[in-house]
Amino acid sequence: MTYARARLLLGMSGVGLIVVLSTILLLTQYPLEVLPDSQSWSGGDLTALVLLFGCLAAVLFPMDLLGGFLLPNHWRPNTISLKKFAAGWFRGVLVQGTLFVAASLLILLTGRWFGTAGAVVAIAGFAILLVGVQLPIAKFVGALRSRAADDGEIDAKLEKARSIVAAWGWKPRPTTTLQHCDPGFTGGIVGLPGMETVVLPADTIRKLSPDQLAIVIARRLEAIQSGSRTRGLLLALGWVVVGFALSTSLPAAGVTSVAGLTMTCLGFTLWTFFGLLTLPTLSRQASYAIDGKVLLSGVSPEILQQTVKTLDVLQDDEPRRSALIETIFHPVPSVDNRRSPTPSGVPIAWHAARITLFVSWACMGMLVRAVHCNVGRPELWVLLPTD
């Protein structure tokens, strides 16, 4: 048993539990018996929504405790104190709960006024808004903060890395560096298409050489310039909106009462689970293709492999895994599988699987923080780990 395998088993257990509970509740239609089914407003609507999220948080708490405190401290002693874990967990749950309840009220409002079509349009708009403000949400949920402006070590490495990236031929983009505690925080790309910002993890920068940091930046610039990040984002938005629309057609589901909306969300959970099984393949394809693109620009294969190794150690330290496990559960390819990238091919949809999880906040996706990579780790609930 390794840390990575323990996390995978935990994620499988958490996701499996929620999927089984959702299936049972759908088949028995139990929410219709205990939740408000009125299509007019009452104080009970807000109370019921808050209680529903409280139940979800209670179900996930044992997994969060394992994934955010017990497992990290078992394999990496003194990773996080119980007090710090509890404070971070409470903050993250509070912010997420506020957004989930707000999304629920928006769906009920538009559903009662304009029907299902209006609610689906509202979800699409809310999802786009979430993408636009992903960085501040990540800061609130994970207590992330901008690095000190006078950090000479990071400034020197960034300046050197940017000059290397420019020599390779990529145009500069806005970049921000965040302080973090979780060693698995990778940053990513935030913002709507045309307004992207590359997010870098401050503590990770200290562990990379300028050449390695340049590769990290270049890969993300390639994801933007090739359109792969935009395609991944569009796929995520489409997956969530279509999935929610289909879920409203299930028996007893709807968007005009708390009970009906709960049935819709239970169906959407099963749709999200289907996405967890299928979308990682597209994400891995984009990773391989971007590796090939940076090699064609003059990046050293040896330094690329060193960079991939270093980042893997900082995350779950699993350089190799079986083909079946990777196909189903891992949108980021293993170190071993990235040893010989093919310098050709179009990166179809970068980071699509995990962007979908964040975008599904727009319709209260119950699996968004139950997967193995971020269960119990609020710093990774909004900016999920990427390549």
Secondary structure, DSSP 8 states (H G I E B T S, - for coil): --HHHHHHHHHHHHHHHHHHHHHHHHHHTTHHHHS---SS--HHHHHHHHHHHHHHHHHHHHHHHIIIIIHHHHHSTTSS-HHHHHHHHHHHHHHHHHHHHHHHHHHHHHHHHHHHHHHHHHHHHHHHHHHHTHHHHHHHHHT-EE--TT-HHHHHHHHHHHHHHHHHT-----EEEEE-S-TT---EEESSTTS-EEEEEHHHHHHS-HHHHHHHHHHHHHHHHTSHHHHHHHHHHHHHHHHHHHHTTSTT--SSSHHHHHHHHHHHHHHHHHHHHHHHHHHHHHHHHHHHHHHHTT--HHHHHHHHHHHHHHTT------HHHHHHH-SS--TGGGSS--S-S---STTHHHHHHHHGGGGT-TTTTTSTTTTT-GGGSSS----
